[in-house]
Amino acid sequence: MHANGGTHREDSLAFDAHDRATVLCVSDGAGSCQHSRIGSHVAAHRVVEMLLAVTEKVDLAIAADATKLKEYLTARVTEAVLAATDALLELAKKSGCAPKDFRCTLLTALHYRGEKHELLFTNQIGDGAICLLRTDKTTARLGASDSGTHSGEVSCFVPDDCARMKAKAVDVISDVAPIECVLLCSDGIEDPFYPLEKQAADIFRQYYAGVTQPLKDFKAQPTQPAPLLQESAAWGLAQWLEFEKRGENDDRTVAVLHRLPQTISF
């Protein structure tokens, strides 16, 4: 829709990694809010910046104890989301805008790889989805979308007050070994594949087996080899995002954390 009209898109994403952690964020600015594209950019990058910093050197006593490590990193994820909220409030104050002008959703995933323990943490504010694929090819959705019956009915955004409470709802997976892939996506992907609790398998199947024909009810999908197994996974994902489905014309953003080489095949 934005490409057709030559207007700004509101989605943003950020990701980075060091030896101990990988952080991914996807954020979707509320289309009705004037500066939401700035809000989504600032929020996503603030979370990644903060989580990379706090995970680079974790106290040895904490890192060695599974319970302490889980509690410590859960608190850091919450703090990072709160920091993103505060960053937008400060931006609104300095610019003379209303905080709601920067409203955006925020999906976060932190994969921590310590010497003794490996953990996955996720948090979601607003719509969009976080899904995972296990090595047995089963899928699961983490967290819940803050949305109503129709697209755009989002009940909570960053930097709304409700985001402070939702920042505390951090999902933790202690047994990371069975996880093959983690996907974070904006509602531009969630809506065409609704309900993702059932349809995420279709996405992962195409990521690992490629696209030979459009999925049911899709108008068109570019034929392509497995996006995640191409020399450039980013290019493969960009091509996959070109699918067409009637009535679905929102921004589409996806960030994927996957094993390389892969441990499964479809």
Contacts in CASP RR format, 6 or more apart in sequence:
PFRMAT RR
TARGET T0000
AUTHOR 0000-0000-0000
METHOD contacts of the structure
MODEL  1
MHANGGTHREDSLAFDAHDRATVLCVSDGAGSCQHSRIGSHVAAHRVVEM
LLAVTEKVDLAIAADATKLKEYLTARVTEAVLAATDALLELAKKSGCAPK
DFRCTLLTALHYRGEKHELLFTNQIGDGAICLLRTDKTTARLGASDSGTH
SGEVSCFVPDDCARMKAKAVDVISDVAPIECVLLCSDGIEDPFYPLEKQA
ADIFRQYYAGVTQPLKDFKAQPTQPAPLLQESAAWGLAQWLEFEKRGEND
DRTVAVLHRLPQTISF
1 249 0 8 1.000
1 250 0 8 1.000
1 251 0 8 1.000
2 8 0 8 1.000
2 9 0 8 1.000
2 251 0 8 1.000
4 249 0 8 1.000
8 37 0 8 1.000
9 37 0 8 1.000
9 251 0 8 1.000
10 28 0 8 1.000
10 29 0 8 1.000
10 30 0 8 1.000
10 31 0 8 1.000
10 36 0 8 1.000
10 37 0 8 1.000
10 40 0 8 1.000
10 104 0 8 1.000
10 251 0 8 1.000
11 26 0 8 1.000
11 27 0 8 1.000
11 28 0 8 1.000
11 29 0 8 1.000
11 40 0 8 1.000
11 186 0 8 1.000
11 251 0 8 1.000
11 252 0 8 1.000
11 253 0 8 1.000
12 26 0 8 1.000
12 27 0 8 1.000
12 29 0 8 1.000
12 37 0 8 1.000
12 39 0 8 1.000
12 40 0 8 1.000
12 41 0 8 1.000
12 43 0 8 1.000
12 44 0 8 1.000
12 45 0 8 1.000
12 104 0 8 1.000
12 253 0 8 1.000
13 24 0 8 1.000
13 25 0 8 1.000
13 26 0 8 1.000
13 27 0 8 1.000
13 44 0 8 1.000
13 184 0 8 1.000
13 253 0 8 1.000
13 255 0 8 1.000
14 23 0 8 1.000
14 24 0 8 1.000
14 25 0 8 1.000
14 44 0 8 1.000
14 45 0 8 1.000
14 47 0 8 1.000
14 48 0 8 1.000
15 22 0 8 1.000
15 23 0 8 1.000
15 24 0 8 1.000
15 25 0 8 1.000
15 48 0 8 1.000
15 255 0 8 1.000
16 22 0 8 1.000
16 23 0 8 1.000
16 48 0 8 1.000
16 52 0 8 1.000
17 23 0 8 1.000
17 52 0 8 1.000
18 52 0 8 1.000
18 55 0 8 1.000
18 56 0 8 1.000
19 113 0 8 1.000
20 55 0 8 1.000
20 56 0 8 1.000
20 58 0 8 1.000
20 112 0 8 1.000
20 113 0 8 1.000
20 114 0 8 1.000
21 51 0 8 1.000
21 52 0 8 1.000
21 55 0 8 1.000
21 56 0 8 1.000
21 110 0 8 1.000
21 111 0 8 1.000
21 112 0 8 1.000
21 113 0 8 1.000
22 110 0 8 1.000
22 111 0 8 1.000
22 257 0 8 1.000
23 47 0 8 1.000
23 48 0 8 1.000
23 51 0 8 1.000
23 52 0 8 1.000
23 55 0 8 1.000
23 108 0 8 1.000
23 109 0 8 1.000
23 110 0 8 1.000
23 111 0 8 1.000
24 48 0 8 1.000
24 108 0 8 1.000
24 109 0 8 1.000
24 182 0 8 1.000
24 184 0 8 1.000
24 255 0 8 1.000
24 257 0 8 1.000
25 43 0 8 1.000
25 44 0 8 1.000
25 45 0 8 1.000
25 47 0 8 1.000
25 48 0 8 1.000
25 106 0 8 1.000
25 107 0 8 1.000
25 108 0 8 1.000
25 109 0 8 1.000
25 184 0 8 1.000
25 255 0 8 1.000
26 44 0 8 1.000
26 106 0 8 1.000
26 107 0 8 1.000
26 128 0 8 1.000
26 184 0 8 1.000
26 185 0 8 1.000
26 186 0 8 1.000
26 253 0 8 1.000
26 254 0 8 1.000
26 255 0 8 1.000
27 39 0 8 1.000
27 40 0 8 1.000
27 41 0 8 1.000
27 43 0 8 1.000
27 44 0 8 1.000
27 104 0 8 1.000
27 105 0 8 1.000
27 106 0 8 1.000
27 107 0 8 1.000
27 158 0 8 1.000
27 186 0 8 1.000
28 40 0 8 1.000
28 104 0 8 1.000
28 105 0 8 1.000
28 127 0 8 1.000
28 128 0 8 1.000
28 186 0 8 1.000
28 187 0 8 1.000
28 188 0 8 1.000
28 251 0 8 1.000
28 253 0 8 1.000
29 36 0 8 1.000
29 37 0 8 1.000
29 39 0 8 1.000
29 40 0 8 1.000
29 103 0 8 1.000
29 104 0 8 1.000
29 105 0 8 1.000
29 157 0 8 1.000
30 36 0 8 1.000
30 103 0 8 1.000
30 104 0 8 1.000
30 105 0 8 1.000
30 154 0 8 1.000
30 157 0 8 1.000
33 100 0 8 1.000
33 101 0 8 1.000
33 102 0 8 1.000
33 103 0 8 1.000
34 97 0 8 1.000
34 101 0 8 1.000
35 95 0 8 1.000
35 97 0 8 1.000
35 101 0 8 1.000
35 102 0 8 1.000
36 101 0 8 1.000
36 102 0 8 1.000
36 103 0 8 1.000
36 104 0 8 1.000
38 91 0 8 1.000
38 102 0 8 1.000
39 88 0 8 1.000
39 91 0 8 1.000
39 102 0 8 1.000
39 103 0 8 1.000
39 104 0 8 1.000
39 158 0 8 1.000
40 104 0 8 1.000
40 105 0 8 1.000
42 84 0 8 1.000
42 87 0 8 1.000
42 88 0 8 1.000
42 91 0 8 1.000
42 102 0 8 1.000
43 84 0 8 1.000
43 85 0 8 1.000
43 87 0 8 1.000
43 88 0 8 1.000
43 104 0 8 1.000
43 106 0 8 1.000
43 158 0 8 1.000
44 84 0 8 1.000
44 106 0 8 1.000
46 80 0 8 1.000
46 83 0 8 1.000
46 84 0 8 1.000
46 87 0 8 1.000
47 80 0 8 1.000
47 81 0 8 1.000
47 83 0 8 1.000
47 84 0 8 1.000
47 106 0 8 1.000
47 108 0 8 1.000
50 76 0 8 1.000
50 79 0 8 1.000
50 80 0 8 1.000
50 83 0 8 1.000
51 76 0 8 1.000
51 77 0 8 1.000
51 80 0 8 1.000
51 108 0 8 1.000
51 110 0 8 1.000
54 76 0 8 1.000
54 79 0 8 1.000
54 80 0 8 1.000
55 73 0 8 1.000
55 76 0 8 1.000
55 110 0 8 1.000
55 112 0 8 1.000
58 69 0 8 1.000
58 72 0 8 1.000
58 73 0 8 1.000
58 114 0 8 1.000
61 68 0 8 1.000
62 68 0 8 1.000
62 69 0 8 1.000
62 72 0 8 1.000
63 69 0 8 1.000
63 114 0 8 1.000
63 115 0 8 1.000
63 116 0 8 1.000
63 117 0 8 1.000
64 116 0 8 1.000
66 116 0 8 1.000
66 117 0 8 1.000
66 174 0 8 1.000
69 112 0 8 1.000
69 117 0 8 1.000
69 119 0 8 1.000
70 119 0 8 1.000
70 172 0 8 1.000
70 174 0 8 1.000
73 110 0 8 1.000
73 112 0 8 1.000
73 119 0 8 1.000
73 121 0 8 1.000
74 121 0 8 1.000
74 170 0 8 1.000
74 172 0 8 1.000
76 110 0 8 1.000
77 108 0 8 1.000
77 110 0 8 1.000
77 121 0 8 1.000
77 123 0 8 1.000
77 167 0 8 1.000
77 170 0 8 1.000
78 123 0 8 1.000
78 167 0 8 1.000
78 168 0 8 1.000
78 170 0 8 1.000
80 108 0 8 1.000
81 106 0 8 1.000
81 108 0 8 1.000
81 123 0 8 1.000
81 125 0 8 1.000
81 158 0 8 1.000
81 163 0 8 1.000
81 167 0 8 1.000
82 164 0 8 1.000
82 167 0 8 1.000
84 106 0 8 1.000
84 158 0 8 1.000
84 159 0 8 1.000
85 158 0 8 1.000
85 159 0 8 1.000
85 163 0 8 1.000
85 164 0 8 1.000
85 167 0 8 1.000
86 159 0 8 1.000
88 99 0 8 1.000
88 102 0 8 1.000
88 104 0 8 1.000
88 158 0 8 1.000
88 159 0 8 1.000
89 99 0 8 1.000
89 159 0 8 1.000
91 97 0 8 1.000
91 102 0 8 1.000
92 98 0 8 1.000
92 99 0 8 1.000
92 101 0 8 1.000
92 102 0 8 1.000
92 159 0 8 1.000
99 159 0 8 1.000
99 160 0 8 1.000
100 157 0 8 1.000
100 160 0 8 1.000
102 159 0 8 1.000
103 157 0 8 1.000
103 158 0 8 1.000
103 159 0 8 1.000
103 160 0 8 1.000
104 157 0 8 1.000
104 158 0 8 1.000
105 124 0 8 1.000
105 125 0 8 1.000
105 126 0 8 1.000
105 127 0 8 1.000
105 128 0 8 1.000
105 146 0 8 1.000
105 154 0 8 1.000
105 157 0 8 1.000
105 158 0 8 1.000
105 186 0 8 1.000
105 187 0 8 1.000
106 123 0 8 1.000
106 124 0 8 1.000
106 125 0 8 1.000
106 126 0 8 1.000
106 158 0 8 1.000
106 163 0 8 1.000
107 122 0 8 1.000
107 123 0 8 1.000
107 124 0 8 1.000
107 125 0 8 1.000
107 128 0 8 1.000
107 129 0 8 1.000
107 130 0 8 1.000
107 184 0 8 1.000
107 185 0 8 1.000
108 121 0 8 1.000
108 122 0 8 1.000
108 123 0 8 1.000
108 124 0 8 1.000
108 184 0 8 1.000
109 120 0 8 1.000
109 121 0 8 1.000
109 122 0 8 1.000
109 130 0 8 1.000
109 182 0 8 1.000
109 184 0 8 1.000
109 255 0 8 1.000
109 257 0 8 1.000
110 120 0 8 1.000
110 121 0 8 1.000
110 122 0 8 1.000
111 118 0 8 1.000
111 119 0 8 1.000
111 120 0 8 1.000
111 176 0 8 1.000
111 182 0 8 1.000
111 257 0 8 1.000
112 118 0 8 1.000
112 119 0 8 1.000
112 120 0 8 1.000
112 121 0 8 1.000
117 174 0 8 1.000
118 176 0 8 1.000
118 177 0 8 1.000
119 172 0 8 1.000
119 173 0 8 1.000
119 174 0 8 1.000
119 176 0 8 1.000
120 172 0 8 1.000
120 173 0 8 1.000
120 176 0 8 1.000
120 179 0 8 1.000
120 182 0 8 1.000
121 170 0 8 1.000
121 171 0 8 1.000
121 172 0 8 1.000
121 173 0 8 1.000
122 130 0 8 1.000
122 142 0 8 1.000
122 143 0 8 1.000
122 170 0 8 1.000
122 171 0 8 1.000
122 182 0 8 1.000
123 166 0 8 1.000
123 167 0 8 1.000
123 169 0 8 1.000
123 170 0 8 1.000
123 171 0 8 1.000
124 130 0 8 1.000
124 142 0 8 1.000
124 143 0 8 1.000
124 144 0 8 1.000
124 145 0 8 1.000
124 146 0 8 1.000
124 166 0 8 1.000
124 169 0 8 1.000
125 146 0 8 1.000
125 156 0 8 1.000
125 157 0 8 1.000
125 158 0 8 1.000
125 163 0 8 1.000
125 166 0 8 1.000
125 167 0 8 1.000
126 145 0 8 1.000
126 146 0 8 1.000
126 147 0 8 1.000
126 154 0 8 1.000
126 155 0 8 1.000
126 156 0 8 1.000
126 157 0 8 1.000
126 166 0 8 1.000
127 145 0 8 1.000
127 146 0 8 1.000
127 147 0 8 1.000
127 152 0 8 1.000
127 154 0 8 1.000
127 186 0 8 1.000
127 187 0 8 1.000
127 190 0 8 1.000
128 145 0 8 1.000
128 147 0 8 1.000
128 185 0 8 1.000
128 186 0 8 1.000
128 187 0 8 1.000
128 188 0 8 1.000
128 189 0 8 1.000
128 190 0 8 1.000
129 141 0 8 1.000
129 145 0 8 1.000
129 183 0 8 1.000
129 184 0 8 1.000
129 185 0 8 1.000
129 189 0 8 1.000
129 190 0 8 1.000
129 196 0 8 1.000
129 200 0 8 1.000
130 141 0 8 1.000
130 142 0 8 1.000
130 143 0 8 1.000
130 182 0 8 1.000
130 183 0 8 1.000
130 184 0 8 1.000
131 139 0 8 1.000
131 140 0 8 1.000
131 141 0 8 1.000
131 142 0 8 1.000
131 182 0 8 1.000
131 183 0 8 1.000
131 185 0 8 1.000
131 196 0 8 1.000
131 200 0 8 1.000
131 203 0 8 1.000
131 204 0 8 1.000
132 139 0 8 1.000
132 140 0 8 1.000
132 142 0 8 1.000
132 173 0 8 1.000
132 179 0 8 1.000
132 180 0 8 1.000
132 181 0 8 1.000
132 182 0 8 1.000
132 183 0 8 1.000
133 139 0 8 1.000
133 179 0 8 1.000
133 180 0 8 1.000
133 181 0 8 1.000
133 182 0 8 1.000
133 183 0 8 1.000
133 200 0 8 1.000
133 204 0 8 1.000
133 264 0 8 1.000
134 140 0 8 1.000
134 178 0 8 1.000
134 179 0 8 1.000
134 180 0 8 1.000
135 178 0 8 1.000
135 179 0 8 1.000
135 180 0 8 1.000
135 263 0 8 1.000
135 264 0 8 1.000
136 178 0 8 1.000
137 201 0 8 1.000
137 204 0 8 1.000
137 264 0 8 1.000
137 266 0 8 1.000
139 200 0 8 1.000
139 201 0 8 1.000
139 204 0 8 1.000
141 196 0 8 1.000
141 197 0 8 1.000
141 200 0 8 1.000
142 171 0 8 1.000
142 173 0 8 1.000
143 169 0 8 1.000
143 171 0 8 1.000
145 187 0 8 1.000
145 190 0 8 1.000
146 154 0 8 1.000
146 155 0 8 1.000
146 156 0 8 1.000
146 166 0 8 1.000
147 153 0 8 1.000
147 154 0 8 1.000
147 155 0 8 1.000
147 187 0 8 1.000
148 154 0 8 1.000
148 155 0 8 1.000
151 187 0 8 1.000
151 191 0 8 1.000
151 250 0 8 1.000
152 187 0 8 1.000
155 162 0 8 1.000
156 162 0 8 1.000
156 163 0 8 1.000
156 166 0 8 1.000
157 163 0 8 1.000
173 179 0 8 1.000
180 258 0 8 1.000
180 259 0 8 1.000
180 262 0 8 1.000
180 263 0 8 1.000
180 264 0 8 1.000
181 204 0 8 1.000
181 207 0 8 1.000
181 228 0 8 1.000
181 256 0 8 1.000
181 257 0 8 1.000
181 258 0 8 1.000
181 259 0 8 1.000
182 256 0 8 1.000
182 257 0 8 1.000
182 258 0 8 1.000
183 200 0 8 1.000
183 203 0 8 1.000
183 204 0 8 1.000
183 254 0 8 1.000
183 255 0 8 1.000
183 256 0 8 1.000
184 254 0 8 1.000
184 255 0 8 1.000
184 256 0 8 1.000
185 252 0 8 1.000
185 253 0 8 1.000
185 254 0 8 1.000
185 255 0 8 1.000
186 250 0 8 1.000
186 251 0 8 1.000
186 252 0 8 1.000
186 253 0 8 1.000
186 254 0 8 1.000
187 250 0 8 1.000
188 248 0 8 1.000
188 250 0 8 1.000
188 251 0 8 1.000
188 252 0 8 1.000
188 253 0 8 1.000
189 203 0 8 1.000
189 241 0 8 1.000
189 252 0 8 1.000
189 253 0 8 1.000
189 254 0 8 1.000
190 196 0 8 1.000
191 248 0 8 1.000
191 250 0 8 1.000
192 218 0 8 1.000
192 243 0 8 1.000
192 245 0 8 1.000
192 248 0 8 1.000
193 199 0 8 1.000
193 200 0 8 1.000
193 202 0 8 1.000
193 203 0 8 1.000
202 215 0 8 1.000
205 266 0 8 1.000
206 215 0 8 1.000
206 221 0 8 1.000
206 226 0 8 1.000
206 227 0 8 1.000
206 240 0 8 1.000
207 226 0 8 1.000
207 227 0 8 1.000
207 228 0 8 1.000
207 240 0 8 1.000
207 256 0 8 1.000
207 258 0 8 1.000
208 226 0 8 1.000
208 228 0 8 1.000
208 229 0 8 1.000
208 262 0 8 1.000
208 264 0 8 1.000
208 265 0 8 1.000
208 266 0 8 1.000
209 226 0 8 1.000
209 265 0 8 1.000
209 266 0 8 1.000
210 224 0 8 1.000
210 225 0 8 1.000
210 226 0 8 1.000
210 227 0 8 1.000
211 221 0 8 1.000
211 222 0 8 1.000
211 223 0 8 1.000
211 224 0 8 1.000
211 240 0 8 1.000
212 223 0 8 1.000
213 221 0 8 1.000
213 223 0 8 1.000
214 220 0 8 1.000
214 221 0 8 1.000
214 243 0 8 1.000
215 221 0 8 1.000
215 243 0 8 1.000
217 245 0 8 1.000
218 243 0 8 1.000
218 244 0 8 1.000
218 245 0 8 1.000
219 244 0 8 1.000
219 245 0 8 1.000
219 246 0 8 1.000
220 243 0 8 1.000
220 244 0 8 1.000
221 240 0 8 1.000
221 242 0 8 1.000
221 243 0 8 1.000
221 244 0 8 1.000
222 239 0 8 1.000
222 240 0 8 1.000
222 242 0 8 1.000
222 243 0 8 1.000
224 236 0 8 1.000
224 239 0 8 1.000
224 240 0 8 1.000
227 233 0 8 1.000
227 236 0 8 1.000
227 237 0 8 1.000
227 239 0 8 1.000
227 240 0 8 1.000
228 236 0 8 1.000
228 237 0 8 1.000
228 256 0 8 1.000
228 258 0 8 1.000
228 262 0 8 1.000
229 262 0 8 1.000
230 236 0 8 1.000
233 256 0 8 1.000
233 258 0 8 1.000
237 254 0 8 1.000
237 256 0 8 1.000
241 252 0 8 1.000
241 254 0 8 1.000
END
